[in-house]
Amino acid sequence: MPNISSVSEFLLLAFADTHELQLLHFALFLGIYLAALLGNSLILSAVACHHRLHTPMYFFLLNLALLDLGCISTTLPKAMANALWDTRAISYQGCAAQVFFFYFLIASEFYLLTVMAYDRYIAICKPLHYGSLVGSRACAQMAAAAWGSGFLNAVLHTANTFSLPLCQGNAVDQFFCEIPQILKLSCSDAYLREVRALVFSVSLTFGCFVFIVLSYVQIFRAVLRMPSEQGRHKAFSTCLPHLVVVSLFVSTGMFAYLKPPSISFPSMDLVVAVLYSVVPPALNPLIYSMRNQDLKDAVRKIFGNLLSWNQ
C-alpha cells in the first residue's frame, strides 16, 4: 500500500473536454470572480468608511464579506489558471492548503450566519435589550468565536484527511480539493475516522440551521404583529436577504455532503460545488445591498467620491 507521501500532486476535474470550452469557462468564472471581488470590496469599504454603518449588523456583514473574498479566492483562481493553461495539476501542498483554507472559511461563514440570525432576533424580538446583549464587546467575541470554530474545524479535517494512505490514484473528481473526493482515493479503513468527523460537522451545521430557522420563526411572528407597515417593511428588508443567503448555502452544501453515492457523478458534483462555493460569495453583496437603503447610499457615496477625485 503506497503511503500518502508518495503522492506529489493531484489532478483536478476539468470544466470541459476541449481547450476552447475550457477558455469559455475561464472567461465565465473570471467574470464571476471579478464581480465577487468588486461587490465584497464595496461592502468592506462602505462599512469601514461610513460611521453610520458602524453597528453590529454591518460589523457582521463586514466579516461575511471578508470570508466570502477568502472563500472564492481559495478555489476559483487555481481552477481558472488550470483552464487557461489547459492543465489539471495541483501540488500536494497546494491541495492541503486549499482544503484547510476552504473548510476554515466555509465553516466560519456558516457560524457567522448563525450569529447574524441571533443578532436579527435580538434586534426585532427584544429591541430594549439589544444594546446590552449585542454590544461592541459581545460582537467581537461572537465574531471571534465564529472564526475560531472554523479554524479548529479546518485543522481537524485537514489533519485527518491528509494522514490517510492513498492507493486509488491521484485524480480528484472536483475542480478544487474537496474532502469527500479525496476520501475516495483512500484504500484504508482509517478514512472512516474522517467520515465520522464529517458527520459530526454536518450534525453541528444542522443544529445551527435549526437555530436559524427557530430564530426566524420568532422574528416573523414579531414582525407580523408590528402595527406600522413601514416598520414591517424595514424588518423584512434586513431579514429576508439573510434568509436567502442561508437557504442557498445550506441546501446546496448539505446536498453535496449528504447525497447517497448512487446519485453521485462528476458533472452533478461539479454543479453543486459551484452552487455552494462560488455562487454565494458572488451573490451575497447583491442580495444584502438590494433591499438595504443605508448600504446603497454608502456605496453611492463611494462612487461619488471616486468620480470627484478623478475629476
C-alpha positions, -999 to 999 in steps of 0.1 A, spaced: 0 0 0 17 33 -11 19 60 16 4 94 11 39 109 10 43 92 -24 17 115 -39 34 147 -51 4 162 -69 -33 158 -75 -53 161 -108 -84 182 -106 -115 178 -126 -115 199 -158 -145 221 -166 -147 208 -202 -131 183 -225 -118 208 -252 -94 237 -247 -119 260 -264 -146 252 -239 -120 255 -211 -113 291 -222 -150 298 -223 -154 285 -187 -123 306 -178 -140 338 -191 -173 330 -173 -156 323 -140 -133 353 -144 -164 375 -147 -179 358 -116 -147 362 -96 -143 399 -105 -179 405 -96 -174 389 -62 -142 409 -56 -159 442 -66 -191 435 -46 -174 424 -14 -148 451 -16 -175 477 -19 -192 464 12 -159 464 31 -152 500 20 -188 512 27 -189 497 63 -154 508 71 -156 543 58 -191 554 69 -197 559 106 -235 554 102 -228 518 94 -207 511 125 -235 489 140 -235 452 149 -254 442 118 -229 458 95 -200 447 116 -211 411 110 -217 419 73 -181 432 70 -169 398 84 -191 380 60 -176 399 31 -141 391 43 -150 354 45 -166 355 10 -135 371 -5 -113 344 11 -136 315 2 -139 323 -35 -102 332 -37 -92 298 -23 -109 277 -51 -115 297 -82 -81 313 -92 -64 278 -93 -93 264 -113 -92 293 -137 -54 290 -141 -58 253 -149 -85 261 -175 -64 289 -191 -32 267 -193 -51 235 -201 -37 216 -172 -53 198 -142 -24 196 -117 -23 209 -82 7 202 -59 2 181 -27 10 211 -6 -14 233 -26 -41 208 -22 -37 206 15 -36 244 18 -68 246 -3 -86 221 19 -75 239 50 -85 274 39 -117 263 22 -130 245 53 -118 272 76 -136 299 57 -168 280 48 -173 268 84 -166 303 98 -191 317 73 -219 294 84 -212 300 121 -212 337 113 -246 334 96 -259 318 128 -246 347 148 -263 371 123 -296 353 128 -292 358 166 -284 395 160 -316 399 140 -336 380 166 -325 403 194 -329 434 173 -365 426 164 -379 405 192 -360 421 221 -351 456 210 -350 470 245 -322 446 254 -303 450 221 -277 474 235 -268 452 264 -269 418 246 -252 428 214 -227 455 224 -194 460 207 -176 436 230 -202 409 225 -200 414 187 -162 410 188 -165 379 209 -191 363 187 -172 370 155 -140 357 171 -159 325 181 -171 320 145 -136 324 131 -120 303 158 -145 275 154 -139 275 117 -102 273 123 -105 243 146 -128 226 122 -103 231 94 -74 218 114 -94 187 124 -105 178 88 -72 186 71 -51 166 96 -75 136 93 -77 137 55 -40 141 48 -29 115 72 -47 88 51 -27 64 28 -38 67 -9 -38 39 -34 -66 48 -58 -46 72 -80 -45 110 -76 -74 122 -98 -99 143 -77 -134 144 -93 -139 181 -84 -125 215 -97 -109 220 -62 -96 198 -35 -127 186 -17 -125 162 12 -152 137 0 -134 133 -33 -100 128 -16 -115 101 6 -124 82 -25 -87 78 -32 -80 61 2 -77 23 5 -76 22 43 -103 18 69 -88 48 85 -109 70 62 -139 62 85 -123 84 111 -127 114 88 -162 103 77 -172 104 114 -156 138 117 -176 150 87 -208 136 101 -201 154 134 -196 187 114 -227 182 94 -247 175 126 -233 207 141 -242 225 109 -278 211 111 -280 222 147 -270 258 136 -296 256 108 -323 246 133 -314 276 155 -316 299 125 -350 286 115 -364 289 150 -350 324 152 -367 334 120 -400 319 131 -399 342 162 -388 371 140 -416 367 115 -441 364 143 -429 396 159 -428 414 125 -464 405 117 -475 419 150 -460 453 142 -487 480 138 -466 501 114 -464 490 78 -431 509 74 -417 490 104 -427 457 89 -411 466 56 -378 477 73 -377 445 93 -383 423 63 -357 442 43 -330 433 68 -341 397 74 -351 384 40 -316 388 24 -300 368 53 -326 341 49 -320 338 12 -282 335 18 -286 309 44 -311 288 24 -288 287 -7 -257 280 14 -273 252 35 -294 235 8 -265 231 -17 -239 223 9 -259 196 27 -269 181 -7 -232 179 -16 -222 161 16 -253 140 24 -265 128 -10 -262 90 -15 -232 77 -36 -257 62 -60 -267 96 -74 -232 110 -74 -215 116 -107 -188 142 -117 -210 167 -137 -236 170 -109 -210 172 -82 -193 200 -102 -226 220 -105 -234 215 -68 -199 226 -57 -202 257 -78 -236 265 -62 -222 263 -26 -186 275 -31 -188 301 -59 -223 315 -62 -229 327 -26 -197 348 -24 -207 365 -57 -244 369 -49 -241 379 -12 -232 416 -19 -261 419 -43 -286 402 -20 -276 423 10 -275 456 -8 -306 452 -30 -331 459 -1 -308 479 22 -311 516 16 -283 526 40 -258 503 23 -269 515 -12 -264 552 0 -229 544 13 -219 527 -20 -232 557 -40 -211 580 -18 -180 559 -25 -186 561 -63 -194 598 -60 -161 604 -41 -142 584 -67 -157 604 -96 -150 637 -79 -114 626 -71 -108 616 -108 -121 649 -120 
